[in-house]
Amino acid sequence: MPADLAVATFNVVPQQNLTAKYDRLGRMGLVNRRMWCRRHGYPLVESTPRDDGRPVCWGKLTLLQEALERHEWVLWADSDALALDLDLDADRFCDNGFDLVTQSMDAVHVLAGISVEDGRARWPVNTGVFLLRSCEWSRELLRRADGKSHLVAQPLSGPWQVWDGIGDQEAITEALRDRPEDLSRVAVVEGLQAHPRLYRPGRDLFVHLWGNNAAHRIPATEAESVVARWEDAVGRGGPFPTDVATLHWASIQNGTADVPFDRGGPERFLYAVSPDGRPRT
């Protein structure tokens, strides 16, 4: 039987935007998520979190707690994650032998020049796309993580403040480190989500276009064309273009080269660099 699985997400657009991350890609993600959920009969939970002074990503902890009261399993997917094969479902990840299911990040750590052992120790879970089973352990994990507001160490200032700062992934990681024995409840799997450079069509459920405020590398007119083409494909439910890495950069790069807040070029986001400075796979 299919699992009693709900899907949770939200997208909050900052008042000031330096990139197409949330007002374009994030909205695409919501359209895509609704379509995918309808295809498989998954209830979708997408209420906007209350403003509690922390980066908005912390709101997923509360939303997940609420959803777990009504469903056996809840899958969280950030709004910058897209399901490019709408026929793939998430039921295969609902393993009742575990309470949290997360994507293996070994391949990402290798791209980043981090040893697999060190990567697993430092980041035992990735909360961009993950699943929780409804049980007291999961609810308690979320409550403990939600209480770790001391991790919000960066000042929330500037037009990027809605999403800036240390967030839910660090909080859940610290909560797991508090009780190392709890890692036995975590299943590390393949095929749940992938960096665009590592995405395998027909095998990976989501491609995750993470990051923001990357260096301006694609001319604005070209970036607009790429994003618009993807918006059209997502709105129609496919077929999807194949230049997902270009969409990634067009969505997360600063709109112009003179923006003072710049998180780095292609290497920072795990891409190789073309001679003209653009990202390449």
C-alpha angles and dihedrals in degrees: 000000000000113000122256090251130165125188122221130195143131139188126213119190115211117233089240119042127197094174142025090251101113109013092050112015095033092051089047088054092055093049090048093047094051091050093048092047092051089050092057102028095247116155110237122219112193109151116152112247124243117259107252097163095263127104107287093244087077087069091075089072092061094041091052092050090054094047093049089060089065106032138048092226133020124194116202118203122178114235090247091065119093130197103220095181106050091189093066112095132200099228092100090066095056098098111168089204088075137045101207126036120196137172119258107248095192094113091048091051090052090053089049093051093248121133115248091238094051092044093053092048095048099039111024092166137032112208098193088095120002142134134232128196117222107253137116092264093058093046091048091048090054092047092051092046091049090056094058097090090141085082090070090094103150121084111253100229137126132041092299094057097111093071103019125109138045112320154183097307092059090045093052090044091053091046089054091047089054088064109025092181088069090072087080086071092058121091115204110205143174125236101035099104138345141195108249090250090057100036115133113201113231093013108059116067097207136018108214116213096193131174135045144216094042120169116281106259107143118064112253095242092051092046090052091051092051094048093046091051091052092046089056093049093047091048090053094044093244169260087200126212117250098228095090093145090056090049088051093055095039088055100045103035120100111260093241136020095244098065107124094214106075124158095193147271134289096300091059088059095043099259130128115242126244119218088259091055096255123133118260134180 
